[in-house]
């Protein structure tokens, strides 16, 4: 079973945070009272609020939770979905590499992420930012994520940035309720039912990879991706943090990330870092790869390289 870096009993839990008020109002009353006071709905139901940490759920408990989410999605969005809880596979550690020499900045990857992961449609949210960079520079602060002209542009190259799935993720270290952790296959996940929306993880991430749901996601029923994962692309409630999970609902079942399949130039490479015959290992062994902000010691498992 997937485990967070520490068990909930070792640190402050969500219930510890709410203990004082909860004792006075009662948990059910407090869960209801939070919504109008904070202007966002942190828990979809009292059941969500009372739910155990993901690592503590038995198989039976988890099945009840998944069915509840499917029922709530049908009620709120009119869509029939199937929510799974795919576990990490033994002997697998996922890695990603991106060939900056052939990325053309078309943003097809970001568009695919937007649709695959059931993002809010009006905000055009995505886990991927594509930065237009000046040739000869790797200064991310000078990258332009808002370009609006035909691509590729002269004297520019393009750098998509998403969650780097760090081996030492600072976002995990700062979460006060252990709502985020690193899985055995290297993917950093978020339990949206446990997240309290404090945004500490967003502030700690040096790659701007975390997103906050300011409003309830708006998605037409016909556009909802029905194949969903509890820790990945199920529709997130308002007021919680979310992030790229390497499409774990796909990749843990032998498929490729949606962003990779959408890339028209073949710039993206994904695979098992522990498999010596995988394409990702070939890239690491034969290309001059680099990681973003290496000096921070986060040890990203997302790599970049140029052909030359």
Secondary structure as UniProt FT lines:
FT   HELIX           8..10
FT   HELIX           14..17
FT   HELIX           19..25
FT   HELIX           27..38
FT   HELIX           46..50
FT   HELIX           54..56
FT   HELIX           59..77
FT   STRAND          82..84
FT   TURN            90..91
FT   STRAND          94..99
FT   TURN            100..102
FT   HELIX           108..116
FT   TURN            117..118
FT   TURN            121..124
FT   STRAND          129..134
FT   TURN            135..136
FT   HELIX           140..142
FT   TURN            154..155
FT   STRAND          156..161
FT   TURN            167..168
FT   HELIX           170..174
FT   TURN            176..177
FT   STRAND          180..182
FT   TURN            184..185
FT   STRAND          188..190
FT   TURN            192..194
FT   HELIX           200..204
FT   TURN            206..207
FT   STRAND          211..212
FT   HELIX           221..223
FT   STRAND          227..229
FT   TURN            230..233
FT   TURN            238..239
FT   STRAND          241..242
FT   TURN            246..247
FT   HELIX           248..251
FT   TURN            252..254
FT   HELIX           258..262
FT   STRAND          268..272
FT   TURN            273..274
FT   TURN            276..277
FT   HELIX           279..286
FT   STRAND          289..290
FT   TURN            292..293
FT   HELIX           294..296
FT   STRAND          302..305
//
